[in-house]
Amino acid sequence: MRVARINTKENENLDDGLDLSLLDPIIAKHKGKKGSLIPILQGTQELFGYISRSAFEKLSMETGIPLSDIYGVATFYAQFRLHPVGKHVIKVCHGTACHVQNSLEITEALEETLKVKDGETTKDRFYTLESVACLGCCSLAPVMMISNQTYGKLTGNEAVKIVKNIKLAENN
């Protein structure tokens, strides 16, 4: 279920417009402290929504941590993103309970409607679709989460209606 996370050619063009000076307070807060890399990466991602190549380079230069070590940590943990995501991240649970309740139908219906594959972001950057191992809502299977809202006992059609209604509500 894991998608390829490093595409340097694609990411090179995505750094335009990022104000890397916004990283300075995060770096200053954690610089030189043992175990600071993960909080620095988390702060960077919270700030920009993902960790860009130029942000990796700045973090390496400012902290003295080798770029390869920073990439190693960021690619090891699934919480870190190396590319921009949509305004709303749709997480479809594919844990055992959801799988046996046909969560694949939900993913396939959303892929068809949004015209993206699992792990991709819509062209308008409104939605990112992700399959996840478990959302911890087994009694509501099959489940999806959009941003921090959980939706359970879904069919593919119901999931599609939900994402269409969210987009309609925000466009009005």
Steps between C-alpha positions, in 0.01 A plus 500: 500500500798730532560741212834615366593803702805649329483648153770763494424627148138564596586653837762738360228720351273494802716717725409824326353751739596334829634750749773291658575774753186378679709199604739715703299494827451122473870445443596741779269325747648155436852558367767306684255304713521123506207335321397823330474377141146361518356812668678716239352291217157508662518878537610538138214285376250682720619828353497406129279189488796294376878505509646641178845433363606857575375462858709181537804687372445794737449266795821318419701821463361660815513196731812333365310171464598329175233524230503121461418456871211745479360326190549164672284601795238675285460202269497245783199650678171501311390823670733709286406619152746592228245658269203734544167352596147617442308729729316190621668162544262207455623195690322177414553226756610163364548326833350154548153611612471755221648265243242229566228768479628592150705814554649436157165608351538837673854553372406401145192727498706794626781433251248502216319813620810701590699370203801415718665181619567406858767736635434775247362853525233649277620756245326780691676385821167471676524129589774246562391136510687256725451142607597444863551185704257587779305798630397328823126517431437131434140508627420754224656297216551586224634841597659805344631815662506838328717750681400413859141388433423126502231344280393139558282220370567627147440382148690632201203717399467648849872584508470676165198702621696611806799629302272674249305668782818623670619657177157656433481642852844662470434642153188683615 
